[in-house]
Amino acid sequence: MSSEKKPQTMKPATAAQKLGILLDAAPAEFQTEFVSRTELAELMANPPEWLALLRTNGPHPRQVVAAKLGVSISGLARSEITDPLTTAEISALLQQPPAWLVLERSTQAGVRADQIAVKDRDAHRAAKKAHVERQASQEQAKRDRS
């Protein structure tokens, strides 16, 4: 008794998020139908015109807006930017950055620097621990041979 495997599907909102587009701006057909993993892979590999235009011109979802502006999603919320922005609107903000954007980009740069420092510290600690363990292992091996 063999049954055909049903392809894995996802909700349109999930597919839109994976594609980096705003669901409300997608065609109605895309908004209402479930998307299989193979269909998603095909959309990513060979985007149709509507998808290419959305990715290029927007409107863009918050995570894309935040990435293009170099701020966090929380930074957008603090700045009361809740609506999707187009590429033209993002470019205008980048060309003449308002005070909130300068502050949020500075904050984001500080957070990234802190993350790098923590990663470097942890790597240093791990290397030091490995070195100590290697030395202890070598000393044990010497004692075992004696």
Secondary structure per residue as TSV (DSSP state, phi and psi in degrees):
chain	resnum	aa	ss	phi	psi
A	1	M	-	360.0	106.0
A	2	S	-	-114.8	138.5
A	3	S	-	-117.2	144.7
A	4	E	-	-70.1	139.5
A	5	K	-	-76.0	131.1
A	6	K	-	-82.3	130.9
A	7	P	-	-65.1	144.4
A	8	Q	-	-68.8	134.9
A	9	T	E	-125.8	165.0
A	10	M	E	-136.8	158.8
A	11	K	-	-67.2	154.8
A	12	P	H	-57.0	-36.0
A	13	A	H	-63.6	-39.7
A	14	T	H	-66.7	-44.0
A	15	A	H	-62.1	-42.2
A	16	A	H	-62.3	-40.9
A	17	Q	H	-63.7	-43.0
A	18	K	H	-66.0	-30.2
A	19	L	H	-83.8	-11.8
A	20	G	T	74.1	33.3
A	21	I	-	-123.4	163.7
A	22	L	-	-85.8	122.5
A	23	L	G	-58.5	-41.5
A	24	D	G	-62.9	-22.7
A	25	A	G	-90.5	-9.9
A	26	A	S	-76.3	160.9
A	27	P	-	-60.1	152.1
A	28	A	H	-56.5	-38.3
A	29	E	H	-59.4	-41.7
A	30	F	H	-69.1	-35.5
A	31	Q	H	-70.3	-23.1
A	32	T	H	-107.8	-15.5
A	33	E	S	-107.2	142.9
A	34	F	-	-66.8	151.5
A	35	V	E	-118.2	128.4
A	36	S	E	-80.1	164.0
A	37	R	H	-64.3	-36.2
A	38	T	H	-68.9	-37.6
A	39	E	H	-65.3	-40.6
A	40	L	H	-62.7	-44.3
A	41	A	H	-61.4	-39.1
A	42	E	H	-65.9	-41.4
A	43	L	H	-62.4	-37.6
A	44	M	H	-71.7	-40.8
A	45	A	H	-74.3	-41.2
A	46	N	S	-132.2	75.9
A	47	P	-	-64.5	134.2
A	48	P	-	-68.9	170.1
A	49	E	H	-57.7	-43.2
A	50	W	H	-62.0	-36.5
A	51	L	H	-71.9	-42.2
A	52	A	H	-61.7	-41.7
A	53	L	H	-65.5	-42.2
A	54	L	H	-62.7	-42.5
A	55	R	H	-66.4	-33.9
A	56	T	H	-80.6	-48.9
A	57	N	H	-102.8	-20.5
A	58	G	-	84.9	-168.7
A	59	P	-	-67.0	146.6
A	60	H	B	-104.1	146.8
A	61	P	-	-71.6	166.8
A	62	R	H	-53.7	-44.6
A	63	Q	H	-63.9	-33.8
A	64	V	H	-73.8	-42.3
A	65	V	H	-59.2	-46.2
A	66	A	H	-61.1	-44.3
A	67	A	H	-64.2	-43.2
A	68	K	H	-67.2	-31.8
A	69	L	H	-86.2	-13.0
A	70	G	T	75.7	33.1
A	71	V	-	-129.3	173.6
A	72	S	-	-88.8	164.6
A	73	I	H	-63.5	-35.9
A	74	S	H	-63.3	-37.0
A	75	G	H	-63.4	-38.5
A	76	L	H	-63.0	-43.7
A	77	A	H	-63.9	-42.9
A	78	R	H	-61.3	-30.7
A	79	S	T	-90.0	5.3
A	80	E	T	61.6	33.3
A	81	I	-	-95.7	98.8
A	82	T	-	-112.0	-20.5
A	83	D	S	-87.1	150.8
A	84	P	-	-62.6	147.8
A	85	L	B	-116.9	150.3
A	86	T	-	-86.8	168.8
A	87	T	H	-61.2	-38.8
A	88	A	H	-63.7	-41.8
A	89	E	H	-66.4	-39.2
A	90	I	H	-65.0	-43.5
A	91	S	H	-61.3	-41.0
A	92	A	H	-62.4	-40.8
A	93	L	H	-66.0	-37.4
A	94	L	H	-72.5	-32.7
A	95	Q	H	-72.1	-39.5
A	96	Q	S	-129.6	78.7
A	97	P	-	-67.1	128.0
A	98	P	-	-70.8	167.7
A	99	A	H	-57.9	-40.7
A	100	W	H	-61.8	-36.0
A	101	L	H	-69.9	-41.7
A	102	V	H	-61.3	-45.2
A	103	L	H	-63.5	-47.4
A	104	E	H	-66.0	-36.7
A	105	R	H	-67.3	-37.2
A	106	S	H	-64.3	-44.6
A	107	T	H	-60.5	-45.5
A	108	Q	H	-63.4	-39.4
A	109	A	H	-63.5	-39.6
A	110	G	H	-64.6	-41.0
A	111	V	H	-63.4	-44.1
A	112	R	H	-62.9	-41.5
A	113	A	H	-62.5	-41.8
A	114	D	H	-62.6	-42.4
A	115	Q	H	-62.8	-40.8
A	116	I	H	-65.7	-41.6
A	117	A	H	-62.6	-42.1
A	118	V	H	-65.2	-42.8
A	119	K	H	-62.4	-43.5
A	120	D	H	-63.7	-43.1
A	121	R	H	-60.8	-45.8
A	122	D	H	-64.6	-38.9
A	123	A	H	-64.7	-41.0
A	124	H	H	-63.3	-44.8
A	125	R	H	-62.1	-42.9
A	126	A	H	-64.3	-41.1
A	127	A	H	-64.9	-40.9
A	128	K	H	-64.7	-42.4
A	129	K	H	-63.9	-43.0
A	130	A	H	-63.4	-39.6
A	131	H	H	-63.6	-45.7
A	132	V	H	-62.5	-42.1
A	133	E	H	-65.6	-38.4
A	134	R	H	-63.6	-43.6
A	135	Q	H	-63.0	-43.6
A	136	A	H	-63.5	-39.2
A	137	S	H	-65.5	-41.3
A	138	Q	H	-66.2	-40.2
A	139	E	H	-66.2	-39.0
A	140	Q	H	-64.4	-40.0
A	141	A	H	-64.1	-38.4
A	142	K	H	-63.7	-44.3
A	143	R	H	-64.8	-37.8
A	144	D	H	-67.0	-34.4
A	145	R	H	-74.4	-25.3
A	146	S	-	-77.7	360.0
